[in-house]
Amino acid sequence: MTRRRAISGMLVDVVKQSVLLSVPDVDLRESVAVRLSAAGYQVTPVATGTDAMTELLARHYDLIVVDMEIPDLYDLARHRPVLAERPPIICMTTCEALDTLVPELGTEVEDYVTKPCRIPELLARVRVQLRQPELRYRDLTLDEVVYQAWRGERQLDVTPAEYRMLRHLLVNAGRVLSKEQLSRSVWGESRGDNAIERLISRLRQKVDLAGPPLIHTKRGFGYRLGSL
């Protein structure tokens, strides 16, 4: 889904890629949904294969994440061929080989994570499947293929952690993000305020070295990427 949002007098296209999340365990479903939403995806969580099929028949999804323990998995597999569009699938499973998943859900299975799954690993695999070649805000560009950042014609020498933070700020341009939100987007866990402050400081030295500053502090709340 693409929506337009006004930020400091300009319109920015914000692309929200859609993920259908089918997980029977309520705690795991909520945990994964929260993390995917925080990463910038539009998430629809459901508990059964029947609910998943209802959603797939009603609207387009860019990706399906399915727990192989959903009670009506085979019903989902049997009815999927009627879909005009078949989005790729990431499975959460106890299986250790992708080949064992294909008979159930077909050749659209692109990847899997073994259970008990680590959410940061699942997020990384989702990003691979939904990778956009380029993300842009004003003259700031992130190349999602080679993981490089540019400010105008100047390439930014960013570390992996700095890239993840900059990406999270960019896909949420105009929104104030707390240190807790940024910490989880970068490391998958909460870390101390000092770690975030040091990372923000290094990013500012690189991103805002030349040109109008893009990274701003809202004291007591967090940080945002945007214009003054």
N, C-alpha and C positions, 0 to 999 in steps of 0.2 A: 504494500500500500504506500502511495506517495501522498504526502500532505504538505501544504505550504504554510510556513510559520513566519510571522513578521519578527525580525530581530533588529532592534536599533535602526529602524527606518528602511530595512531591506528585507526582501523575501528570500528565504532559503528553502530549497527542496530537501525534505527529510524523507528518506526511503526507509520504511519499516518492513523488513522481510518477515513473512509469516511462517510460524512453526506450529504444527499440530502435535501436541504432546499427549500420548496415550499411555498412562501409567496407573495401575490399580491401587498401589499403596499411596494413601493420601499424603503422608509426610514427605515421601520422596517426590511425589508429583508437585507439591507446593514448593519444595526446596528448589527443584530444577526450574520450575516456572518463574520463580523470583529471580534466579540467576540469569536465565535467558532474557527476561524483561530488562534487567539491569544492563545487559550487554547490548541493548538496543533493538531486540527482536519483538515482534508482536506475537504473543503466545496465547494459544487456546488450549487449556488443559482439559482432558476428558479421562474417564476411568475405564471405559470398555471399548471393544472393537465396534460395537453397534453405534455408540456415540461418535466414534471416529468416522465411520462411514457416513453418518448423517451430516457431519461437518464437511466432509470431502465432497458430498453431493451438492452442498449448499453454496460453497465458495472455493476460491483458489487458495492453495497453500504452496509455499515454496519448498517445504521440507516436512517430513514426518519423523518424529522420534517415538518409538514404540517399545514398550517393555514386553518381552516375549512371554511374560507370565499373565498377560491379560486373559481373562477366562474364556473369551470368545474369539481368540486369535484366528482360528480356522474359518470362522464366519467372515471375518474381515478379509482374509486371504481369498476366500471363494467369491466375494462380491467385488473386490477391487477391479477385476477386468472390465466392469461396465463403465469405469471412469474414463472420460475423454482425456483428462490429464492425469498422469501418474507421477507425483512428485517423488524425488529420491527419499530413501528411508535410512535412518540410523537405528539399529536395534540395540537394546540393552538386554544382555543374555548371559547365561552360564555356559553357552557353547564356546568353543575355542577355535572354531573354523568357520569362515564365512560360507563355505559350501553347504553346511548343514542348515543354513537359514533360507537358502534360495527356494527349496520346494514349498515352504510355507508362504512366503511373501513375494516371490518372483524376482526377476532380474533387476528390479529397481533398488534392491538393497545395495547401498553404496558402502556402508561401513557399519561397524559395531563396536560396542564397549562391553567388556566382561563385567559381571556382577560379583561382589559388590562394586559398583562403579564409582570412580572419583569424578565429582562434578567438573573440576577444572579440565580433566581429560575429555569429558563429553562436550564441554563448551569449545574446546579446541577443534574437535571433529566437526561440530556444527559450523564453526567459522570456515573450515576448509570447504564444506559443501556449499555454503552460502556466500562464498567470497565474492565481493564486488571488486572489479579490477582497480577502481579508483574512488576515493572519498575526497570531497572538496568543501572547503569553507573559505570564501573570499580568495586570497592568494595562497592559502595553506592547502596542500595536497598530500594525501597518503596513498601510496601505491601498494595495494593489498596483495599483489603478486610477488613482489620482491621485498616487501616490508621496508620501504624507504619513505622518508618524509621530505617535503619541499616547501619552502616559503618563497614564492615567486620562482626565480631561476636558481635560488640557492638551496643546495641539498643540505639537510640537517643530519648531523652525525648523532643519531639517537640510539640508545641501548634498547634491548627488547622490553624492559620494564617501562622505559620512557615512551616507547612506541605504543604500548598497550594503554597507558594513561592518556596519551594524546588522542588516540583513537576513541576512547570512551568520552573524552571531552568533546570531540568533534561530532560524534553521532548524537550527542545531547546538547548541541550548540544552543546557547541562550538559556540553558537551565543551570541552576546552582546545584552542584553535586557535593555531598558531604564527604568528609575524609573517610568515613566508613565505606561509603559507596565506591569511592575511588580505590581504596585499599583492596576491596574484594574484586574489583575489575582487573587489578594489576596482578595480585598474588593469590587470589582465590580465598583469602582469609583476612581477618582484621589484624592490622598491625598498628603500632603506636603512631601518634600524630607526627612525631619527628620524622619518621620514614617518609610520610606523604609530603611534609614541608620541604624536605631535602630534594625529593623528586620534582616537585613543582618548581623549586628554585633552579634546578639544573635545566628543566624544560624552558623556563622563561629566558635563561641566558642564551638558549639556542633559537627558540621560536621568535622571541621578541628582540633579538639582537639588532635588527634593522627593520624599519617599518612600524606602523602603529601597533601597540600592544594588543594581543588577542587573549591572553590568559589573565583573568582578574580574580581578586579575592573579595568575597563578601564576608566581612569579619563576623565571626560567630556562627557562620552557616557553612561555608565551604568555598568552592571555586567554580568558575564558569569560563567557557570559551565564547568570545563574542566581541563586539565593538563596545566602546565606552557609551 
